[in-house]
Amino acid sequence: MNAGKNGMSDYTLVLTGTDGTNVVLTGTNPKRLVDRLRAKIAPADRRRTKGAGGIRRLPNGRVKAYRTVVDPNTGEEHRVSRTADTQAVAESRLREALSEFDRTHRVGYVRPPTVAEWVDHWLTDVCKPRLKPRTWGTYASVGANNIVPAIGKVRLDELKPAHFRRMERYITVEQGRSSGTAGSAWRTLHKALEDAVLEGVIERNPAVKGTAPRVALKERAVLTPEQAADLIAAETDDTWRLMWMLAFMTGMRQGERLGLTRDELRRDGDRLVVLVEWQAQHLTKREVEDLPKGVECTPLGNGMYRTRPKTEKGRRAIPLPDALARVLLAHIERHGVNGDGLVFHDEKGLPLTGNVERRRWYRALDRIGLDHDYVPHSARHTTATILNRLGLDDVTRTAIMGHSRVSTTNEIYTHVELDRLVAATDGVERAIEG
């Protein structure tokens, strides 16, 4: 030990090897000298176990949790990381990502992916396990037709407002589509990018509100009660007359009518009630591939599948007016139901499709001299308009229409007594039949 500068003592540690070489360290703090000596003779001891990962505070204040994994297909090492506002959330997201890696053997991106790469991963690994087939199909179609052709080559971390304007121009100018289509594409991309943030692929969502296209509001053409009555009366086919009566008097969606089964008809006293439990939808092969467990989707033929209604509130009870109930029961007596219990089917027992209904609908419009601006779904708008004119409360109107929010038809759905629903559907029938 020697006297150092400022009167402080210096310590010298000497380690002599068997080959005669020495390691010499000097300093004023013996503990630090020992630590330095350990680092010299066993530097690996200071390293984090390979693959253990770590936590890092980013300049923006967020926390990044990371870990190195090995791609079993290539043997290459990749870092999986997730970011969040807190360490606990970042670590939780990292555990989820590592669990997903263990299941799929897919590693995270070494660099931020392009829009096309992320949309493909998002549809396959993020959306497919949690969305209904039709919703997933819509996202896939929007991605393939509107988003990827416009800005698919741009990396997520390089997206700027100009890219969203480019996508809007591609859709509205080059494709000649409506501003509503552009709005739909932006909302889909916004959702995909929001999930990219949650997955830790990018730090923030570049699709902020100011980048959304301005959508021109287009008022949907709606038949008046008188026009609805004319369309029903002019229908020459009994099956389709019944279909139009159900559409206008109950507000049932197209898929709910096409998928109506005998088991969904129940008696409550003298009143026949439709307990809407299912719908029939046309789905593509890609939409029904690799469906996650728990998704109820049964093939019916003609490319149609039985699925649950659009929302949980879509599962509802609709009491039928007496006249409509008699017509419906007479139809079942005359035509029977097919092997799947469907009320509406063709001569071969196959389910009717949405395309078939649209063709019959346009013929019905032609009979009463109306143009094709009116689509089958507009019948629901006629029903909603009549319910509003009848002065029915929000909860009753929502219960009949099967909307998830009153703001779509105004209060969360609660139980509604049957007599209030009966008054609603009877009132709609009187408004149409006169």
PyMOL commands that set and color helices and strands:
alter all, ss='L'
color gray80, all
select helices_A, chain A and resi 5-7+30-41+43-46+87-104+115-127+133-151+156-158+161-174+179-198+209-211+225-234+238-250+254-258+262-264+285-288+312-314+322-335+354-367+378-389+394-401+406-408+418-433
alter helices_A, ss='H'
color red, helices_A
select strands_A, chain A and resi 2-3+9-16+22-27+54-57+63-70+77-84+265-268+271-276+279-282+297-301+304-307+316-319
alter strands_A, ss='S'
color yellow, strands_A
deselect
rebuild
show_as cartoon
